[in-house]
Amino acid sequence: MPPARRDARMSADPARNRWLVLVLVRIVASAGAVLGLMLLTRAAEWPPKLLGVAIVLCALYVMAVVPRALAHRWRTPPKP
């Protein structure tokens, strides 16, 4: 099978696309946590530090909840 045809067929696979979305959500949430930690450690006053803590907590929440919710939403219904 020519490479162009194989690539077109693979990109149409919904399981692959959903897996990529899950990985992308985890990467973005990890980047947000790193950004929050950088803000937390480099800030000199309390308001920016509190913002850094809030960003880290939100990123951890997104990392824990969003992939699970998407997987639940995309789950194949059980056969009767």
N, C-alpha and C positions, 0 to 999 in steps of 0.2 A: 504494500500500500504506500503511495507517495506520502512524504512528510506533510505536505499541505493538507491533504485530506484527513490524515490521522489527527492533526492539530485541531482542525475544525470540528471533528467528532468529539474530541476530548473536551473542548471548551463548552459544548452543549450539555455535558453531563451535570445534572443538578446537584448530585452529591459532591462532586469536586468543587463546584462554585460555592456551595454551602460551607464546605470545609475551609475554603479560602476566606470566607466571611468570618468564620469563627476565629481563625488564626489572626486575621486583620484586627478584629476587636481586641484580642489579647495583646497584640503588639502595641496598639494605640493606647490601651489602658496602662501597659507597662511604661510607655513613654511619658504618659501623664504622671505616673507615680515618680518617675525619675525627675521630671520637671518640678513636682511638688517638693521632693527631697532637696533639690538644688536651691529652691526658694527658701526652704526651711533652714538650711545650713548657712546660707549667705546673707540672710536678712539680719539687720542690726536692731530693728525695733520689733515690738510685739505684733502689730497688725499684719505685716507681711508674713511673719512666722505662723500666725493663725491661718492665714490664707494657704500657706504651704501645707499645713496639717490637713486642712479641709480638702485640698486637691489630692493629697495622698489617700485619704480615707475614701473619697469618691472614686478614685482610680481603682482601689482595692475592691470596692463594692461592684464596680462595673466588671472587673476581672472575674469576680465570683458569680455574679448573677446573670449577666447578659448572655454569655455563651450557653449556660444551662437553659435559659428561657428560650433562646433560639432553637436549641436542639429539641426541646419539648414541643415547640410549635411546629417544627419540621418532621416530627416523628411520624412514621407510617402507621396508620390506624391498624389495630389488630384485626385479623381475619375472623369472621364469625364462625 
